[in-house]
């Protein structure tokens, strides 16, 4: 394993942002142990058990976190201390090679300053999840470790036969997707390379200036997705990024699923509103990536160096990491 570079500040001594430099955890092999934990809201144990069955079908050994199954205050999967304890258990057990989160919801911000970056960096392993897990992706990137924005137990429990689950399996085993997408009317043409950061907009924006803020780096490819948010709140979050200089550090932007979001303005779509905001930056914008809270949630390697190529006839997203490259043709989100 390569030497780790903990990006604790993402800045030089001068205060200027530097490029995140994240290592890739080892790909999995048959027989490896995978932890199932619930860092935020609880999920029915039936989902966890069905996900464990899927992992066994993949030739892996699922191990359920000690506190999974608990319910506190009607929603949380345990107290802050219990949820944090399960993360540390999964990180510190040398036999566990990957961590899959059972669901998001809310709660990771509650221990954002208690989970040390050196804990995440000590034994790099894949962490998988989305939504509220965007906080943990930010922490992983700041610790210098790549992670996977991808489907969780609430989806894997359906059998693991959908394309999102199969591509997650492939990625964990070393087959890296190169996504090919059709043209989108709100795309902005161009080609750029940078470090992939972001996730759920209303989860990672409140983490600005915390140790989970991966947007402090430079040369960013920013991924955003949202669910059941008003247009004005999406605009507010984007303006906060703008006011904090994040958009100035972006080489490109990927807009994922905007699931069941508001229509209170007369924009053609949420993507059209984002297009208007980003147009002045003269960077490529890839809209309609099928990742987020919709029925398709294709895996993304957060903290990885990526290249997006947005053309009149379509777009590609390539992860510049080692592994067996495979082309994946997909349709646009919400199509």
Buried (B, 14 or more C-beta within 10 A) or exposed (E): EEEBBBBBBBBEEEEEBBBBBBBBBBBBEEEBBBBBBBBBBBBBEEBBBBBBBBBEEBEBBBBBBBBBBBEBEEEBBBBBEBBBBBBEBBBEBEEBBBBBBBBBBBBBBBBBEEBBBEBBBBBBBBBBBBBBBBBBBBBBBBBBBBBBBBBBBBBBBBEBEBBBBEBBBBBBBEBBBBBBBBBBEBBBEBBBBBBBBBBBBBBBBBBBEBBBBBBBBBBBBBBBBBBEBBBEBBBBBBEBBBEBEBBEBBBBBBBBBBBEBBEEEEBEBBBBBBBEBBEEBEBBBBBBBBBBBBEBBBBBBBBBBBBBBBEEEBBBBBBEBEBEEEEBEBEBBBE
